[in-house]
Every structure is written in structure tokens, then in C-alpha cells.
Amino acid sequence: MIDRTGLAEFLRRRREALQPEDVGLPRGRRRRTGGLRREEVAVLCHMSTDYYARLERQRGPHPSAQMIASIAQGLHLTLEERDHLFRLAGHEPPSTGPGGDHLSPGVLRIFDRLTDTPAEIVTELGETLRQTSLGVALLGDNGRYSGPSRSIGYRWFTDPVARDLVPPEDHAFTSRMYASGLRRVLTLRGPGSRAAELARLLTDRSEEFRDLWAAHEIGVRPRDVKRYLHPTVGLVELSCQVMLDPEQAHSLLVYTAEPGSESSEKLRLLSVVGASATP
């Protein structure tokens, strides 16, 4: 059963505790609000201001579990705070541990500051949870997929379009890398895991994957320099720095070019043309 009073008070306290700079928003010169405004939280949670305001006023419909998950992420809640919010709203909290979509506040704080850098947050199965605007311009909107297609490795073996960004001479290595990476996760998570389900689906749908899977290759790591064949700016060579959140098995990937290089200039161009250059 929903605890409307507790839910409203918890939401209000968490909103008041956050500052604009905590969530990547500008403060503005004439700001008088101590924390975030309701309309700012609504934007972060992907809902209308009216809907969010009614929750704080103990009114409105019973929020769905999906809506509560969106609020938990928008307010940068910890896992414990997220679970508390679910219970206040009358829902059973999602399972914790690797494979969840809830992003830790620490990872989000870093991500929110990467406004001029290609970056993304991905799961251990290569599912994109967040991208910066420059990340979308470089790699396309990888967060738009659903089902098994959320995994870049799954798309690599089942959708030819997924290979357009990678130079043809890198295709064989990339296939080996994705097959090896999936085997590592499956071994770690076990036969009943989502990794096992992806392996089963790919075995059914891709002859190339079947051959690579039968080889049992392990330990094929990404190269130090990633190469992308972008349709607008051409070949871009980037280093990829990785920060791992071990509790959720999420990785923050930050793509950088050598200062003064041709690729650095191409990233600058992408930052100007933005979404119109999206692959």
C-alpha cells in the first residue's frame, strides 16, 4: 500500500538536498530556491511538472514501478534510497546487484560534468544507459533499443547496420572481442543469467557467432585506440578511459582524442554540428 505522506516528505527532502550543479544543471544568477525546483526534477525524471508536484502534495494516481524507477534515477538516489522509495510507493524494490539499470549517484555526478566529451554508461552486456550529446553525435543513439538489441554485442552479430561505424578491417577482431566478452560475463553470472540467454539467441541467429563461440576464446580485450568511421567526419581515432562501478557492474566510458590531432578537430566539428551528424 502506498504511503502518500511518507512518499511526499521523502521526495521533498531529497529534492531540497540537491543543488543544480549536483545534477549538471546551471544555477543561474537570480536563483533563490535552496534545492532543486519541482520543474527541474520533473525534467530529470522525464515526467510533467504537474505529475511530480501532485506526488509531493499527496495527490494524483498511484505511480507505477517504472515511474518510481525514473524518479529514483532523476533524484540521484543510492540503492538503499531507491529501495526505500519503492516501498513508500507500495512496490517491491527491484533486485540489486549486477545487471540492474540503476546508476549510482557518484557515477552520475561524474557523467553530468562531461558536457563537452563523448561518453556513455553501459552495462556489462554492452547496454547503453546514458550518453552525452557528443556521445550520441559520435556513436548514434544507442539507448533507443529494447529487448536483446539493447546489447551492442547482440546487434553486432544480428544487424549489419551495427557494423557501419567500424572500419571493415577491424570487423574480425571486434567479433572476437564481443564473443569473448560475452563468454566472460556468462562464466561470471552463470547458466541462468541474461548473458546465457544472449548466447543462446546468438547461437540460433548467427553462424559467425556460433563459430566463434565454439572456439571458447577468452581474454580478447579492446584495443588501446578505438577507430570509428563516422558518416560525417570520416575516420576518428580515440582513446577510451573506463571507470567501473563494481556494485552494479556498470562502466563509464569516456572517449578522448590526442590534443592537436586530426581526430581532435573532428570531435570539435561534431560538437558543433551535434545531432544532425548522428549516425
N, C-alpha and C positions, 0 to 999 in steps of 0.2 A: 504494500500500500504506500502511496506517495505521501511524504511528509512535506506538505507545502510550506509550512513555516520554516522548518529546518532548511529546506532547499533554497528558499528565498534569502534567508540570512547568510547561508554559505556562499551563494553566488555573489551577493552584495559585498561581503567581506573580501572575497578573492578579487573581485573587480577593483575595489578600493586599494588593495595592496599592490596592484600592478601599475607601473609607470609606462608612458608611451614608449620610452627607449627600451623597456624590457621586452617589447614585442615588435620592435622595428618600426614604430610609428613616430612621426615628427611631433615634438612637444608644442611648438607654436609660441608666439610671444605673449599672447593675451590669455593664456590658459590659467584658469582658476580652480579647476577640478583637481582634487588631491590625487585621485587614481585615474583609471580609465573611464571614459563616458560610456553610457549604455550603447550608443550608436557605434562606438569603436569596437566594443565587444561583439556586437551583432555582426559586424563585418568580419572579424576574426573567426567567428563561429559559423559563418555562411548562412545567416538567417536574417529575418526582418527585425528592425529595432523594436517594433510593436510586440512581436512574439517574445523576444527576450525580456522586454520591460514587464510584460504580464507575468512572467515567471518570478521576477523579483517582487512583484506585487501580489503574489499568491493567487493568481488568476490564470485563466487560459486552460487549454487542453492538457491532458497527461502527456508529457514529452516522451517520444519513442526512445528506445535504446540507441538508435542511430543518432538522434538529435543530442542525447546526453553525451555520447562519444565526441561529437563535434564541439560541444561546449567545453568538455574537459580539455580537448586539444587547444581550443582557442584561448582558454584561460591559463594555458601552460601549467596544468596540474601535474603533480607527481603521480605515480601509480597508486599510492595509498590514497591520495586526494581524489583521484578518478574513481576508485572503488567506492569511496565514501559518497561521492556524488551519485553514483548509480544506485546505491542503496536508498539514499534520500528520495530519489525519483521512483522508487518501487521496482527497480530492476536488479537482476543478478549481475554482478560485475563480470566482464569478460575474463577469460583465463589469462594469467600472467605468464611471462617468460618469452623465450624466443618465438618469433612468428607473429607477434601482435603488431598492430599498426599504431599504437600509442607512442608518441615521441616524447622523450624526456625533456624537461624544461632546459637543462643545460645544453643539449644539442640544439634545441630551438633557438636559444639565445645567440649561439654562435651563428646559426644559419641566418637569422634575421639581420645580421650585420653584414652579410655577404651580398650587398645590393648591386655591386658592380663586378661580380665574379660569376662565372658558370659554376654552379654547384647543385647537388641533389642529395637527398637522403633516400637510401634504398634498404630493403630487407636483405637477409642472407640468400634469398632466392632471386634477387635482382628485380624486385618490385619497387618502383619509384613512388615514394610517399610525398615528397616535396621537391620542387625545383625552383631555383631563382629564375627571374625573367630572362637573364642571359643564358641560363642553362636550357631553357625552352628554345631560345633562338638558335642555340648550337645543336641540341640533340633532338628537338621536337618535343611535343607534349607527351611524355611517357607516363603521365599519371592518368591518362584518359581511358586506359584499358580496364577490362574486368575479366573475372574468371582466370583460367591458367595463362591467358595472354598478358596478364599483368607482369609476368616474368619475362625479362629481356631474353633469357636463355631459351624459353619456350618459343617466343616469337622468332628467334634466330633460326630455329630448325623448321618452323611451320609457315612463316610468312616471308616470302622473298623480299618484300619492301624493307624488312628489318635490316637487310644487309647493304642497303643503298649508301649508308653513311660510312661504311668501312671499305677501304681500298681493296680491290679484288685479290691482290697478292697477300693480304692479311686474313683472308677468309678461312683458310685451312687451320691456321693457328687459333683463330677465335673459336672455331668449332670445337677444337680440342680443349680449349680453356673452359668453355661453358660445360662440356660433358664432364670434365674433371672436377669442376667446382660443384656441380650437382651431386656427383658421387661423394664428395667430401661431406656435404650437408646431409645427405641421406645416411651415411655411416654414423654421423653425429646424432641425428634425430631418430633414426630407427625406421623399421618397415611400415609402421602405421602413420608416418609423417606426411606432410604436404609434399616434401621433396620426393618421397617414394611414389606418390600419386603422379607428380610431374614426370618422373622417369617412366612410369607405366604408359602414360599418354604419349610421350615422345617415342617410346619403343614401338607403339602402334602406328604412329603417323609419320615417322621419318626414317628412311633407310640409312641416311648418313649418320643419324644419332645411334641407330642400332649397331652399326659397325664400330663406332667409337666407344659405345657402352660396353661392347663385348671385349674391347681391348683392356678394360679395367685400368686406364691410365689415371694417375693421381698426381697432384702437386704441380699442375701446369698453371703458373701464376701469371697475372697480367704483366705486360712489358712495362718498362720504366716510362716510355713515351707512348701515348695513345695517338693514333692517327685517324682523323675524320675527313671524309671527302664531302664537304658541305656544298649544297647546290648553288649557293650564292657567292661564297668567298673562296671556294676551292679547298685544297688540302690544308688542314690545320693540324699542327703537331703540338701536343700538350702533355705536361706532367700532371699526374693525378695524386694529390695528397689525400690520405684516408684517415678518418678518425672513427674509431669503433666504440659503440655503446654496448658493452658486453651483456648487460642485463636484458636488453631487448634484441640483441644481435642486429642492430641497425648500423649502417655505415654512412658517414657524412663524406661525400666525395667532392673535392674542390679541384677544379681544373685551372692550371696556370700555364702561361707561355713565357719563354725566356725573354726578359726585358730587351727591347730593341730588335727583336726578331720579326720576321715576316708574319709569323703566326700571331704575335702580339698585336701587330697592326690589324690583322684580320679580326681578332676579338674586339678591338676598338670599333671597327666598322660594324660588326654585329650588334654592339651595344647601341649604335646609332639607328640602324635600320630595324632592330628589335623584332617584334612578332611577324613583320612582313617577310622576314627571312627564314621563318621556321620551316624545317624540312618537312 
